[in-house]
Amino acid sequence: MTLVSKRITHAVMMLEAGVYIKTVSTRLGHKSIDITANTYLHMTAEHERNALKKFEEYLKK
């Protein structure tokens, strides 16, 4: 596994684990969370499922 693929895996796993995006962004050395979001959030179906689950829970209130 290359360093780049390890970095991608690490970032995606942190986001899937629910780590705050600002924390992930800082850890990766990005100047803004936009870079992190645009680069990594689209890579994970788990993130999408979690977002929908949170929205469903919100609607139940």
Phi, psi and omega per residue, in radians:
M1 nan 2.305 -3.128
T2 -1.388 2.880 3.107
L3 -1.052 -0.682 3.141
V4 -1.126 -0.791 -3.129
S5 -1.181 -0.552 3.068
K6 -1.167 -0.693 3.121
R7 -1.111 -0.787 3.124
I8 -1.090 -0.839 3.141
T9 -1.027 -0.802 -3.140
H10 -1.046 -0.829 -3.112
A11 -1.091 -0.826 -3.116
V12 -1.127 -0.741 3.142
M13 -1.123 -0.678 3.098
M14 -1.112 -0.762 3.130
L15 -1.134 -0.735 3.111
E16 -1.120 -0.542 3.134
A17 -1.317 -0.148 3.107
G18 1.626 0.242 3.095
V19 -1.152 2.353 -3.139
Y20 -0.960 2.331 -3.035
I21 -1.056 -0.559 3.110
K22 -1.119 -0.664 3.110
T23 -1.130 -0.783 3.116
V24 -1.094 -0.775 -3.136
S25 -1.038 -0.794 3.124
T26 -1.113 -0.776 -3.138
R27 -1.046 -0.632 -3.140
L28 -1.444 -0.170 3.127
G29 1.437 0.366 3.117
H30 -1.373 2.578 -3.136
K31 -1.337 -0.382 3.118
S32 -2.600 2.782 3.103
I33 -1.233 -0.328 3.093
D34 -1.064 -0.700 3.120
I35 -1.080 -0.803 -3.132
T36 -1.103 -0.847 -3.115
A37 -1.069 -0.828 -3.108
N38 -1.181 -0.469 -3.095
T39 -1.529 -0.686 -2.937
Y40 -2.019 -0.516 -3.029
L41 -1.128 -0.541 -3.126
H42 -1.270 -0.205 -3.050
M43 -1.417 -0.149 -3.007
T44 -2.185 2.102 3.062
A45 -1.217 -0.510 3.127
E46 -1.071 -0.704 3.119
H47 -1.081 -0.740 3.119
E48 -1.108 -0.772 3.116
R49 -1.090 -0.737 3.116
N50 -1.097 -0.695 3.129
A51 -1.106 -0.769 3.124
L52 -1.151 -0.677 3.106
K53 -1.089 -0.768 3.119
K54 -1.105 -0.688 3.129
F55 -1.157 -0.743 3.096
E56 -1.058 -0.746 3.119
E57 -1.112 -0.659 3.111
Y58 -1.104 -0.756 -3.103
L59 -1.153 -0.439 -3.129
K60 -1.305 -0.249 -3.102
K61 -1.288 nan nan
